[in-house]
Each structure stands twice: as C-alpha cells, then as structure tokens.
Amino acid sequence: MGLGMDFLLSKLLPPLIYPLGLSLLLQLSALLGRRQRWAPSLAAAGVGVLWLAAMPLTSRMLTQGLERQGLALMPQPLPHADAVVALGGGLLAPLPPRQAVEMGDAGDRLLTALRLLRQGKANWLVVSGGSVSLRHDDSTPGEGGLASQLALELGAPAAKIVANGQGRNTAEELQALDALARRRGWRSLLLVTSATHLPRAVATARRLTNLKIVPVACDFQVVQVRGRPTAASLLQELLPDAEALGGTSRSLKELVGLAVYRLRGWS
C-alpha cells in the first residue's frame, strides 16, 4: 500500500519540533553560524530547550495535565455500551527474537478493555489499529490483528472479538470504527485509550462519528506520591533524565496532535 504525503509528513516533521530535534537544530544552526554574534545565544537556547524538556518536573506537569483532562471525561459509573474498543498502541509484533505478541507501555488499553468485557459492560470487544511502517513491503501485521491474537491468549471468547485492522492514526481508526458500527448496528462504544491520548481521541470520535462515545482512561503515568519531599528529591526533579525527556515528548505529541486535528476539522 502506498504511503500518502499527509501520512509521511505526520511521521517525519514532528520529530523536528519535539525537544530533542529542536535542540539539535538550534545547536546545528549555531555551529554553522559560529562566527555570527547570535550563535552563542542560539546554542544556549538549544541546551536550555533540551534541559527543560528533560526535567522530571516538566514531564510530570505536562503528563498530569493531560491525564486529568482524560480522567474528567470518564462518567462514573460506566454505563453499558454495545462494544468496548481498545484503540491501537502498546503491542509489539512477534518479530524475532520475540516468540509471541508482547505488550509495551500502552498495553493497558487491551487489558482494560478485556476487564470491561468480563464485567459485562459491553457485548463485543473491538481491537483496533492498522499497520504503520515507512518501509517498503513491510508485511508486519496490523495492531488490530495482534491484539486479537493476544486477547484470545488472555481468555477472551473468540465469538466476542472483532478486529478493526484499518487506520494508521487516530482519525483513520475512528473513521473505520464508525463504518464498522454502522454495519453491525451499534450505537454506543466504550472508548479505551491512554489517559494522555483520551482528550484527542474523544474529540476526534465525536467529530467523525455519530456514535455515543463513553471515554475510558487507562495507562496512567503520574500517580500519587507518598512521603515528604527532601532536598535530594527536589533536586532530582530538576536534573535532566532520558525517561522524562520521552514523557515530555509524548505529551507534546498529544498537544500538537490535538491542535493539528482541530485545524483539519477532525476534532
């Protein structure tokens, strides 16, 4: 299947505006213009962007802001719906040396959807996600198929699982889900995804589908901290950390994605 220009740009351009890419671009520009008066300031800005983004404090604040938005969208108690949908993300294909489908950071999406199915909150489990690759002739299965395999291994009844293998991003996934729901006569969905992703997913679903969407947040990264802070713990919050840099970048991805989806009329 050919790769659309929009899809290519969505994968290749954002890394240049996330903290690591932006910092490198600033420092590269400073290096190329090292004889210019502005070069030291540009280099310092590059270091500052990277340090700020890599601080655990920054990562936690951005992530927590998105997670609180996601949590606020969830009704309590959760109503019954026609189907529960686990959006794609968090599963790793069984490529060597892996022996089977494995779960990544967002694997809670499938686990949460399975729990809701077992609790009788929905009659069907929809596992979603297409194949996303920039490589030519990549035959790796889409995430919908992978999630279907894993759901069976975890004890879900085969007759209750519906795989939606279409969609390379959130908007495409939800458009495919809308078509699936129309074919099956569904009117309501429990929409399960990571708490940071939920605001964008819900806004998009309500714009692109005619379904009653019930948001379900999972995969929380920021939890309640126990114990009193110390000088060492406060200092740790300000020192650069690779994991924190990743968290900041993921949160910025959601914020940028939501802005782009709104501009394109997808949310």
VOBA-1610 file (N, C-alpha, C; in pm, whole numbers, padded with zeros to 5 digits, always signed):
BEGIN
Met+00086-00120+00000Met+00000+00000+00000Met+00089+00124+00000Gly+00055+00218-00085Gly+00135+00339-00094Gly+00119+00426+00030Leu+00216+00510+00052Leu+00213+00599+00167Leu+00171+00738+00120Gly+00062+00792+00176Gly+00016+00924+00140Gly+00111+01031+00191Met+00114+01146+00123Met+00204+01254+00163Met+00170+01304+00303Asp+00039+01313+00335Asp+00000+01358+00469Asp+00056+01266+00576Phe+00049+01135+00551Phe+00099+01037+00648Phe+00250+01051+00664Leu+00321+01066+00553Leu+00466+01082+00559Leu+00505+01205+00639Leu+00438+01317+00610Leu+00471+01440+00681Leu+00440+01429+00830Ser+00331+01357+00863Ser+00294+01343+01004Ser+00396+01261+01082Lys+00473+01178+01011Lys+00574+01095+01077Lys+00713+01159+01075Leu+00742+01237+00972Leu+00878+01289+00954Leu+00899+01430+01008Leu+00795+01513+01006Leu+00813+01652+01051Leu+00807+01671+01203Pro+00711+01608+01273Pro+00702+01634+01418Pro+00831+01612+01497Pro+00913+01509+01468Pro+01035+01493+01547Pro+01127+01615+01543Leu+01114+01697+01441Leu+01200+01815+01431Leu+01154+01928+01522Ile+01028+01922+01570Ile+00981+02028+01660Ile+00968+01979+01804Tyr+00988+01851+01827Tyr+00992+01800+01963Tyr+01127+01837+02024Pro+01139+01834+02157Pro+01257+01890+02223Pro+01393+01843+02171Leu+01410+01713+02151Leu+01541+01664+02107Leu+01575+01718+01969Gly+01483+01704+01874Gly+01509+01752+01739Gly+01527+01902+01734Leu+01442+01975+01806Leu+01453+02121+01807Leu+01585+02166+01867Ser+01626+02102+01976Ser+01754+02137+02039Ser+01870+02113+01944Leu+01869+02001+01874Leu+01977+01972+01779Leu+01978+02071+01663Leu+01860+02108+01615Leu+01853+02205+01506Leu+01908+02340+01550Leu+01875+02383+01671Leu+01925+02510+01722Leu+02077+02508+01735Gln+02129+02399+01789Gln+02274+02390+01808Gln+02348+02374+01676Leu+02288+02303+01581Leu+02348+02291+01449Leu+02352+02427+01379Ser+02243+02504+01393Ser+02241+02638+01335Ser+02348+02727+01397Ala+02366+02713+01528Ala+02469+02791+01597Ala+02608+02751+01549Leu+02627+02621+01525Leu+02756+02573+01477Leu+02786+02625+01336Leu+02686+02621+01250Leu+02705+02669+01113Leu+02728+02820+01109Gly+02669+02891+01203Gly+02686+03037+01205Gly+02772+03082+01322Arg+02873+02999+01354Arg+02951+03024+01476Arg+03023+03159+01476Arg+03041+03219+01363Arg+03108+03350+01359Arg+03010+03466+01374Gln+02883+03432+01381Gln+02782+03537+01396Gln+02762+03571+01544Arg+02719+03691+01571Arg+02700+03735+01709Arg+02590+03657+01780Trp+02493+03609+01702Trp+02380+03540+01763Trp+02407+03393+01791Ala+02520+03339+01743Ala+02546+03196+01756Ala+02548+03147+01902Pro+02618+03215+01995Pro+02618+03166+02133Pro+02478+03162+02195Ser+02397+03262+02163Ser+02261+03266+02218Ser+02178+03150+02164Leu+02197+03119+02036Leu+02123+03009+01975Leu+02166+02875+02035Ala+02296+02859+02056Ala+02346+02735+02118Ala+02292+02721+02260Ala+02291+02832+02335Ala+02239+02828+02471Ala+02090+02794+02472Ala+02018+02847+02375Ala+01875+02816+02365Ala+01854+02667+02340Gly+01940+02608+02255Gly+01930+02465+02227Gly+01951+02382+02352Val+02053+02419+02431Val+02079+02348+02556Val+01963+02367+02653Gly+01911+02491+02660Gly+01801+02520+02751Gly+01675+02442+02718Val+01642+02433+02590Val+01523+02358+02547Val+01536+02212+02589Leu+01654+02154+02565Leu+01673+02013+02597Leu+01669+01990+02748Trp+01735+02075+02824Trp+01737+02058+02970Trp+01596+02072+03029Leu+01524+02175+02985Leu+01389+02198+03036Leu+01298+02079+03007Ala+01306+02028+02884Ala+01220+01916+02845Ala+01257+01787+02916Ala+01384+01773+02954Ala+01432+01650+03018Ala+01418+01653+03169Met+01366+01760+03226Met+01344+01767+03371Met+01221+01684+03408Pro+01232+01596+03506Pro+01114+01521+03552Pro+00997+01612+03590Leu+01026+01729+03645Leu+00920+01823+03681Leu+00838+01863+03560Thr+00906+01896+03450Thr+00836+01936+03327Thr+00751+01821+03272Ser+00813+01704+03266Ser+00742+01587+03214Ser+00619+01556+03296Arg+00632+01561+03429Arg+00519+01528+03516Arg+00406+01629+03501Met+00440+01756+03493Met+00336+01859+03482Met+00257+01847+03352Leu+00327+01825+03242Leu+00258+01812+03114Leu+00173+01686+03110Thr+00230+01574+03155Thr+00158+01448+03153Thr+00037+01452+03246Gln+00057+01505+03365Gln-00053+01512+03461Gln-00167+01600+03410Gly-00134+01709+03343Gly-00238+01795+03287Gly-00326+01721+03189Leu-00265+01644+03100Leu-00342+01567+03002Leu-00420+01455+03069Glu-00357+01389+03168Glu-00425+01277+03234Glu-00546+01325+03314Arg-00536+01441+03374Arg-00651+01496+03447Arg-00766+01528+03353Gln-00733+01579+03234Gln-00836+01604+03133Gln-00904+01474+03093Gly-00822+01370+03072Gly-00877+01240+03034Gly-00965+01182+03142Leu-00919+01189+03267Leu-00996+01135+03379Leu-01128+01207+03395Ala-01128+01339+03373Ala-01250+01418+03388Ala-01356+01382+03284Leu-01315+01321+03173Leu-01409+01284+03067Leu-01487+01157+03100Met-01436+01075+03193Met-01497+00947+03224Met-01622+00962+03312Pro-01734+00905+03270Pro-01852+00906+03357Pro-01837+00801+03467Gln-01899+00828+03581Gln-01899+00732+03692Gln-02042+00712+03742Pro-02089+00587+03745Pro-02023+00466+03698Pro-02030+00456+03546Leu-01949+00367+03491Leu-01950+00348+03346Leu-02079+00277+03304Pro-02148+00329+03202Pro-02270+00263+03155Pro-02237+00144+03066His-02340+00066+03035His-02325-00043+02938His-02324+00016+02798Ala-02246-00043+02709Ala-02240+00001+02569Ala-02245-00121+02478Asp-02268-00097+02350Asp-02275-00208+02255Asp-02141-00279+02242Ala-02031-00203+02245Ala-01898-00262+02230Ala-01796-00181+02307Val-01688-00246+02345Val-01575-00177+02406Val-01460-00182+02307Val-01398-00068+02284Val-01293-00056+02182Val-01160-00025+02249Ala-01060-00106+02221Ala-00923-00077+02264Ala-00850-00015+02145Leu-00823+00114+02151Leu-00752+00178+02040Leu-00610+00123+02030Gly-00555+00127+01910Gly-00422+00072+01886Gly-00314+00146+01962Gly-00208+00073+01992Gly-00096+00130+02066Gly-00060+00040+02182Gly+00070+00011+02197Gly+00113-00065+02313Gly+00144-00211+02289Leu+00124-00261+02167Leu+00156-00400+02139Leu+00276-00410+02045Leu+00356-00514+02066Leu+00476-00536+01988Leu+00462-00664+01907Ala+00486-00656+01778Ala+00469-00770+01688Ala+00566-00883+01722Pro+00527-01008+01696Pro+00614-01123+01727Pro+00725-01141+01624Leu+00811-01040+01614Leu+00925-01046+01523Leu+01047-01098+01600Pro+01130-01181+01536Pro+01247-01238+01606Pro+01331-01129+01672Pro+01377-01152+01795Pro+01372-01279+01871Pro+01248-01296+01957Arg+01146-01210+01946Arg+01024-01231+02023Arg+00956-01359+01978Gln+00898-01430+02074Gln+00831-01556+02045Gln+00680-01540+02030Ala+00628-01427+02074Ala+00484-01404+02068Ala+00458-01255+02074Val+00331-01217+02062Val+00293-01076+02077Val+00326-01031+02219Glu+00389-00914+02232Glu+00425-00863+02363Glu+00361-00726+02385Met+00353-00687+02512Met+00293-00559+02548Met+00399-00454+02574Gly+00374-00332+02525Gly+00460-00219+02553Gly+00395-00131+02659Asp+00435-00004+02662Asp+00389+00087+02767Asp+00238+00106+02769Ala+00175+00106+02653Ala+00031+00132+02647Ala-00052+00004+02637Gly+00007-00108+02677Gly-00065-00235+02672Gly-00187-00239+02762Asp-00195-00145+02858Asp-00311-00137+02946Asp-00441-00115+02869Arg-00431-00063+02749Arg-00553-00038+02671Arg-00628-00170+02649Leu-00556-00272+02606Leu-00620-00401+02582Leu-00664-00465+02713Leu-00581-00459+02817Leu-00616-00519+02945Leu-00742-00454+03004Thr-00751-00322+02994Thr-00868-00252+03047Thr-00994-00290+02969Ala-00982-00298+02837Ala-01097-00337+02755Ala-01142-00480+02788Leu-01047-00570+02811Leu-01082-00707+02848Leu-01154-00712+02982Arg-01108-00632+03077Arg-01176-00627+03207Arg-01321-00581+03192Leu-01342-00478+03110Leu-01478-00426+03091Leu-01567-00530+03023Leu-01513-00606+02929Leu-01589-00712+02864Leu-01631-00817+02966Arg-01537-00856+03053Arg-01566-00958+03155Arg-01664-00907+03259Gln-01665-00776+03283Gln-01758-00717+03378Gln-01898-00700+03319Gly-01914-00734+03192Gly-02044-00723+03127Gly-02081-00583+03085Lys-01980-00494+03073Lys-02007-00356+03033Lys-02034-00343+02883Ala-02002-00445+02806Ala-02024-00442+02661Ala-02041-00585+02612Asn-02103-00598+02495Asn-02126-00730+02437Asn-02014-00774+02344Trp-01936-00678+02296Trp-01831-00707+02199Trp-01702-00637+02238Leu-01590-00699+02201Leu-01459-00638+02217Leu-01404-00607+02079Val-01378-00480+02054Val-01320-00439+01926Val-01173-00403+01950Val-01083-00470+01880Val-00940-00441+01889Val-00900-00370+01761Ser-00836-00256+01776Ser-00819-00165+01663Ser-00674-00133+01635Gly-00648-00088+01512Gly-00515-00043+01474Gly-00465-00110+01348Gly-00418-00029+01254Gly-00363-00082+01130Gly-00212-00094+01136Ser-00153-00127+01025Ser-00007-00141+01014Ser+00054-00005+00982Val+00151+00036+01061Val+00218+00164+01041Val+00366+00140+01019Ser+00412+00164+00897Ser+00553+00144+00865Ser+00592+00232+00748Leu+00715+00282+00751Leu+00768+00359+00640Leu+00853+00274+00548Arg+00866+00147+00579Arg+00947+00056+00498Arg+00866-00001+00383His+00933-00028+00273His+00869-00084+00154His+00839-00233+00177Asp+00716-00274+00142Asp+00675-00415+00151Asp+00692-00473+00290Asp+00663-00396+00392Asp+00667-00445+00529Asp+00540-00525+00555Ser+00555-00655+00582Ser+00440-00743+00599Ser+00401-00763+00746Thr+00454-00682+00836Thr+00419-00694+00977Thr+00269-00673+00995Pro+00201-00762+01068Pro+00055-00750+01085Pro+00018-00619+01154Gly-00101-00569+01123Gly-00153-00451+01191Gly-00184-00480+01336Glu-00196-00376+01416Glu-00213-00397+01559Glu-00349-00458+01593Gly-00449-00435+01510Gly-00578-00499+01536Gly-00567-00650+01536Gly-00491-00704+01439Gly-00470-00848+01434Gly-00388-00899+01551Leu-00285-00823+01590Leu-00201-00861+01703Leu-00283-00864+01832Ala-00366-00761+01851Ala-00447-00753+01972Ala-00549-00866+01977Ser-00600-00905+01860Ser-00694-01017+01855Ser-00628-01146+01902Gln-00504-01169+01855Gln-00430-01288+01899Gln-00409-01288+02049Leu-00366-01175+02102Leu-00336-01166+02244Leu-00463-01177+02329Ala-00572-01118+02282Ala-00699-01127+02356Ala-00744-01273+02368Leu-00725-01350+02261Leu-00758-01492+02266Leu-00671-01565+02368Glu-00540-01533+02369Glu-00449-01597+02464Glu-00487-01563+02608Leu-00543-01443+02628Leu-00579-01399+02763Leu-00720-01443+02804Gly-00784-01524+02719Gly-00910-01585+02758Gly-01037-01522+02706Ala-01026-01424+02618Ala-01148-01363+02563Ala-01214-01461+02465Pro-01347-01473+02467Pro-01415-01564+02373Pro-01396-01517+02229Ala-01357-01609+02143Ala-01333-01573+02002Ala-01457-01511+01938Ala-01576-01558+01978Ala-01700-01510+01919Ala-01731-01366+01957Lys-01661-01314+02059Lys-01687-01178+02105Lys-01586-01076+02053Ile-01483-01123+01981Ile-01375-01034+01937Ile-01397-00991+01792Val-01387-00862+01769Val-01397-00807+01633Val-01269-00726+01609Ala-01194-00762+01505Ala-01070-00691+01474Ala-01096-00581+01372Asn-01053-00461+01405Asn-01060-00348+01312Asn-00917-00315+01272Gly-00872-00369+01162Gly-00732-00355+01122Gly-00705-00235+01034Gln-00796-00139+01032Gln-00779-00021+00947Gln-00737+00099+01031Gly-00659+00186+00970Gly-00624+00311+01036Gly-00481+00318+01081Arg-00408+00420+01029Arg-00268+00440+01067Arg-00253+00549+01170Asn-00361+00620+01198Asn-00359+00721+01305Asn-00496+00723+01369Thr-00514+00807+01469Thr-00639+00809+01546Thr-00759+00842+01458Ala-00746+00941+01371Ala-00858+00980+01286Ala-00900+00865+01194Glu-00803+00799+01130Glu-00836+00688+01040Glu-00897+00571+01117Glu-00846+00543+01236Glu-00902+00435+01319Glu-01049+00461+01349Leu-01081+00584+01388Leu-01217+00615+01428Leu-01312+00619+01309Gln-01264+00660+01194Gln-01347+00655+01075Gln-01382+00510+01040Ala-01283+00420+01052Ala-01308+00279+01027Ala-01402+00220+01131Leu-01389+00264+01257Leu-01479+00216+01362Leu-01622+00260+01337Asp-01639+00381+01287Asp-01773+00432+01257Asp-01839+00346+01150Ala-01762+00310+01047Ala-01817+00225+00941Ala-01851+00086+00996Leu-01765+00031+01082Leu-01790-00099+01145Leu-01916-00095+01229Ala-01933+00011+01307Ala-02051+00023+01393Ala-02180+00032+01311Arg-02174+00104+01201Arg-02293+00113+01116Arg-02332-00023+01060Arg-02233-00102+01019Arg-02261-00235+00964Arg-02324-00326+01069Arg-02283-00312+01193Arg-02330-00402+01299Arg-02447-00344+01379Gly-02486-00223+01348Gly-02598-00164+01418Gly-02567-00116+01559Trp-02441-00089+01587Trp-02402-00039+01720Trp-02430+00110+01729Arg-02467+00153+01848Arg-02494+00295+01871Arg-02403+00357+01976Ser-02342+00272+02059Ser-02258+00326+02167Ser-02130+00244+02181Leu-02021+00314+02218Leu-01892+00249+02234Leu-01824+00297+02362Leu-01767+00204+02436Leu-01672+00238+02542Leu-01537+00254+02473Leu-01482+00373+02473Leu-01359+00403+02401Leu-01242+00403+02499Val-01157+00302+02490Val-01047+00284+02586Val-00915+00325+02523Thr-00845+00415+02589Thr-00711+00452+02543Thr-00635+00513+02660Ser-00507+00542+02638Ser-00424+00602+02742Ser-00483+00737+02784Ala-00472+00768+02913Ala-00532+00891+02965Ala-00481+01015+02891Thr-00352+01018+02856Thr-00298+01134+02786Thr-00353+01147+02644His-00392+01035+02586His-00443+01031+02449His-00594+01053+02444Leu-00662+01034+02558Leu-00807+01036+02559Leu-00869+01168+02513Pro-00819+01285+02556Pro-00881+01409+02509Pro-00885+01421+02356Arg-00774+01387+02291Arg-00771+01395+02144Arg-00860+01289+02082Ala-00857+01167+02136Ala-00937+01058+02080Ala-01086+01087+02092Val-01130+01138+02207Val-01272+01165+02227Val-01317+01281+02137Ala-01239+01386+02130Ala-01276+01500+02045Ala-01288+01456+01900Thr-01196+01370+01856Thr-01199+01322+01718Thr-01318+01230+01695Ala-01345+01141+01791Ala-01457+01047+01776Ala-01590+01121+01768Arg-01604+01224+01848Arg-01731+01297+01848Arg-01748+01382+01723Arg-01639+01413+01655Arg-01646+01490+01531Arg-01667+01398+01410Leu-01603+01281+01411Leu-01603+01197+01291Leu-01704+01083+01294Thr-01769+01059+01409Thr-01867+00951+01416Thr-01999+01003+01469Asn-02103+00922+01451Asn-02236+00954+01503Asn-02270+00867+01624Leu-02168+00810+01686Leu-02187+00718+01797Leu-02189+00789+01931Lys-02252+00726+02028Lys-02241+00773+02167Lys-02108+00720+02220Ile-02017+00809+02249Ile-01883+00772+02293Ile-01873+00784+02446Val-01833+00674+02509Val-01812+00674+02653Val-01661+00662+02677Pro-01594+00769+02722Pro-01449+00766+02737Pro-01406+00682+02857Val-01298+00604+02837Val-01239+00524+02944Val-01088+00546+02942Ala-01035+00602+03050Ala-00892+00631+03059Ala-00818+00518+03128Cys-00696+00493+03084Cys-00609+00394+03147Cys-00464+00436+03123Asp-00371+00350+03160Asp-00229+00374+03133Asp-00181+00505+03196Phe-00215+00526+03322Phe-00174+00648+03391Phe-00025+00642+03424Gln+00044+00752+03398Gln+00187+00760+03422Gln+00221+00836+03551Val+00136+00931+03589Val+00160+01012+03708Val+00068+00962+03819Val+00126+00913+03927Val+00048+00858+04037Val+00075+00939+04164Gln-00007+00915+04265Gln+00008+00987+04391Gln+00139+00947+04458Val+00216+01048+04495Val+00347+01025+04557Val+00332+01019+04708Arg+00398+00922+04770Arg+00392+00908+04915Arg+00522+00958+04978Gly+00512+01002+05100Gly+00630+01051+05169Gly+00653+01199+05146Arg+00728+01260+05236Arg+00758+01403+05225Arg+00880+01427+05136Pro+00879+01537+05059Pro+00994+01566+04973Pro+01118+01599+05056Thr+01234+01570+04998Thr+01361+01604+05059Thr+01439+01691+04963Ala+01551+01745+05009Ala+01634+01827+04922Ala+01680+01746+04802Ala+01714+01619+04825Ala+01761+01532+04716Ala+01649+01506+04615Ser+01527+01482+04664Ser+01416+01454+04572Ser+01379+01578+04490Leu+01389+01696+04553Leu+01361+01819+04480Leu+01467+01847+04374Leu+01592+01819+04408Leu+01699+01837+04310Leu+01683+01740+04194Gln+01642+01618+04225Gln+01621+01518+04120Gln+01517+01563+04018Glu+01419+01638+04064Glu+01313+01687+03975Glu+01367+01785+03871Leu+01482+01845+03899Leu+01537+01949+03810Leu+01652+01899+03723Leu+01701+01779+03750Leu+01813+01726+03673Leu+01762+01654+03549Pro+01833+01665+03437Pro+01787+01601+03313Pro+01783+01449+03324Asp+01681+01391+03262Asp+01660+01246+03269Asp+01602+01200+03135Ala+01658+01093+03079Ala+01616+01046+02948Ala+01469+01002+02947Glu+01426+00935+03052Glu+01287+00891+03059Glu+01192+01011+03065Ala+01231+01113+03140Ala+01149+01234+03148Ala+01141+01303+03012Leu+01251+01304+02938Leu+01250+01362+02804Leu+01149+01291+02715Gly+01145+01158+02726Gly+01047+01082+02649Gly+00904+01117+02689Gly+00880+01132+02820Gly+00747+01168+02866Gly+00704+01305+02818Thr+00796+01402+02822Thr+00766+01536+02772Thr+00733+01531+02623Ser+00811+01456+02548Ser+00788+01446+02403Ser+00654+01382+02372Arg+00616+01279+02448Arg+00486+01214+02425Arg+00371+01310+02456Ser+00385+01388+02563Ser+00279+01483+02596Ser+00269+01592+02489Leu+00384+01641+02442Leu+00382+01742+02336Leu+00322+01686+02208Lys+00346+01558+02183Lys+00286+01493+02065Lys+00135+01501+02072Glu+00079+01475+02190Glu-00067+01483+02205Glu-00118+01625+02189Leu-00048+01721+02247Leu-00091+01860+02237Leu-00083+01911+02093Val+00028+01879+02026Val+00042+01918+01885Val-00061+01846+01799Gly-00080+01716+01827Gly-00177+01638+01751Gly-00318+01692+01764Leu-00356+01732+01885Leu-00489+01788+01906Leu-00506+01919+01830Ala-00402+02001+01830Ala-00408+02128+01756Ala-00420+02103+01606Val-00344+02007+01554Val-00350+01976+01410Val-00486+01918+01373Tyr-00537+01827+01457Tyr-00668+01767+01429Tyr-00777+01875+01426Arg-00767+01972+01516Arg-00866+02080+01517Arg-00857+02166+01391Leu-00734+02194+01347Leu-00715+02271+01226Leu-00771+02199+01103Arg-00762+02067+01103Arg-00809+01989+00989Arg-00955+01950+01000Gly-01020+01989+01111Gly-01160+01957+01129Gly-01186+01816+01172Trp-01085+01749+01231Trp-01102+01611+01277Trp-01142+01604+01424Ser-01143+01716+01493Ser-01182+01714+01634Ser-01245+01848+01672
//
